[in-house]
Amino acid sequence: MPGSDPDASIYSLSGRKISAQSRFCNWLNDLFFILFAALLLRLTVSIALPHIVHPDEIFQVVEQAYSFYFEDRVIPWEIRGNLRGWLWPMIIGGVIFPSEKLGGGGAGIAFSVLLFMSLFSLAGIYAAYSIGMLKSRRHALVGAIVAAIWYEFVWFAGNPLNEAAATYCILVAIAVLLRGGGAARFAFAGACLGLAFVFRLQYAPAVAFIALYCGGLAFREKWLPMVFGGLIPVMIFGLVDWLFIGLPFQSMYNYFVVNLVQDKASEFGVLSTIFYVYFYTNYWFYLFPIIIALVFVPKAPFQLLWYVAIIIILCHSLIPHKEYRFVFAGTYLLIMLAAFGSVDLADHIFKRYPNILFFPAPALVVAFWAANSLLIASSERMALKWSYGKAEVLAFRWLEKQPDLCGLGFVATDLLRSPGKSGLHRSIPFIWEENHRPEADLTGKLAILLKPDTYNYLLVFQDVKPPEPFVQKACFPGGRERHSAPICGREPARFDLKPISTSY
């Protein structure tokens, strides 16, 4: 269990006690450059390689946030069925408000979300540094740098996924609780845990365990402020549900009934209980056994990280429908533990063989993580992840600038790979055929889609010949064959342009 104040007995190498002001200055000096470099890395990568981690980030979050200002949007079945709370879309709606008012268009809206999420992701780096400081400054620096450069964290950083938001809240809560302190710190940590719960309901067991582990039996000193802080975001979530859906916590109830009782999520795929092991071998490749071995190296005071990671992964392993993003918090904690473990291992080797290392041990550890992160991130398998939705994003940016655009059709391509109505920022209809795949016979499919009075541009796969009178006007490369996005156009049709809410 964490102590009441682990900072109370921190001393310098000379034996002199370090004041709170000096510790804060050290933190500021260390973190400023790491956070600044991490922010630049995240923005640079996301701008150079625009990508979508999962369609939910667009159609369950950004599209619904966009609807606060424009009636036009794509409505997924989860929103129509009131299975998703509106708190996270409201927050993102506040983020895109300045861009919308300043006329930033679809690209401006996307950048405002990217900037906000990149800044939000820095919370994980702060947490790694703060937790590492419980043992040493070496652990803090290596932990923060690894959190800043590890490719999975950069990949997720600019995307407004509920799982990412919940992860950052959990990490900050753990960092605050492990360092102890007064009632205000426990109330803040409780608020972070409450946010993590409402952002990702399946993290409830992990949230409860963190509270139990850190609260102990100190009801008045820890539990009371922690529960008070946690109830604030939960009550706000219920209020938002009441305003948007009609009943407090209705989305939670609907989500429980549809996904846990009716098992609706299983219709989108069922995987075996141990499939997350495959996910990790797929994303970490040759580094998988090394990371798993390093996870078990660090001991106190990092046990809580290990427990929470295992709880998150095990709980999601019991759910038939599995996606890698679901266990992002567990992944973050495992990488953090492995980073701390690599410091311990390097220290052990350096102490036993002082002449074997020609460079400082922390520098070698950071070089190890940086080299492997870059190597895996640039692999062919990850190229598919970096480029998911890239062609469609670039195509939408081009389409937004076309003054004659009055409707967009999707042929042999997937609407869910696109940035949606918010990415186009034009009040036009989308015409597409659900579940259509390029391998299917296009005869007759084009006849269904070709409605001359509804659109004058087509988004197609590279190897699909557009029907007359459409001709190719532009083409934007994706990350692999069949994932480039040619745009075909014709003279605009004449019809009344009204905001249209599209459902799927």
Buried (B, 14 or more C-beta within 10 A) or exposed (E): BBEEEBBEEBEEEEEEEBEEEEEEEBBEEBBEEBBEBBBEBBBEBBEEBBBBBBBBBBBBBBBBBBBBBBEBBBBBEBBEBBBBBBBBBBBBBEBBBEBBEEEBBBBBBBBBBBBBBBBBBBBBBBBBBBBBBBBBBBBBBBBBBBBBBBBBBBBBBBBBBBBBBBBBBBBBBBBBBBBBBEBEBBBBBBBBBBBBBBBBBBBBBBBEBBBEBBBEEBEEBBBBBBBBBBBBBBBBBBEBBEEBBEEBBBBBBBBEEBBEEEEBBEEEEEBEEEBBBEBBEEBBBEBBEBBBEBBEBBEEBBEBBBBBBBBBBBBBBEBBBBBBBBBBBBBBBBBBBBBBBBBBBBBEBBEEEEEEEEEEBBEBBBEBBBEBBEBBBEEEEBBEBBBBBBBBBBBBBBBBEBEEBBBBBBBBBBBBBBBBBBBBBBBBBBBBBEEBEBEEEBEEBBEEBBEEEBBBBBBBBBEBEBBEEBEBBBBBEBBEEEBBBBBBBBEBEEEEEEEBEBEB
